[in-house]
Amino acid sequence: ENVSSLKLDTLITICEKLDVELLDLIEYIRDDSETK
């Protein structure tokens, strides 16, 4: 359980740090898929 909890905390931290970047990435992927 401790390992699982640690992974979850890490994932949350990563998501918070990448929040804007992730949204930009989604927009980029969406644009790219529309182009093809």
Secondary structure, DSSP 8 states (H G I E B T S, - for coil): -HHHHHHHHHHHHHHHHHHHHHHHHHHHHHHHHHH-
